[in-house]
Amino acid sequence: MMVNGESSYRSFLEGDDEGLVEIVRDYRDGMLLYVNGIVGNIFVAEEVVQETFTKLIIKNLAFSAGPPSRRGSMP
């Protein structure tokens, strides 16, 4: 059994929402404490952590959609 989040991330990349739930559950608190130590404000830290997970979701959606369309480009 992998305890480093790799299996959760693979599941997430394959479209399993439970993989994302596991990632957030396993890493949110540690990330929040780490970011709070840097910014010194728990409310700002929460926003940063939320933005980080949002970017993870957006990048996965873009990755799942494949490369951008090449419509209109010359060969």
VENNORBEL-V461420 format. One record per residue. RES is the residue in one small letter. PHI is phi as a letter, one per 30 degrees, with the letter a starting at -180 (* if undefined). Layout:
# VENNORBEL-V461420
RES_PHI, RES_PHI
This chain:
# VENNORBEL-V461420
m_*, m_d, v_c, n_c, g_j, e_d, s_d, s_d, y_d, r_d, s_d, f_d, l_d, e_d, g_j, d_d, d_d, e_d, g_d, l_d, v_e, e_d, i_d, v_d, r_d, d_d, y_c, r_e, d_d, g_d, m_d, l_d, l_d, y_d, v_d, n_d, g_d, i_d, v_d, g_i, n_b, i_d, f_d, v_d, a_e, e_d, e_d, v_d, v_d, q_d, e_d, t_d, f_d, t_d, k_d, l_d, i_d, i_d, k_d, n_d, l_d, a_d, f_d, s_d, a_d, g_i, p_d, p_e, s_d, r_c, r_e, g_i, s_d, m_d, p_d
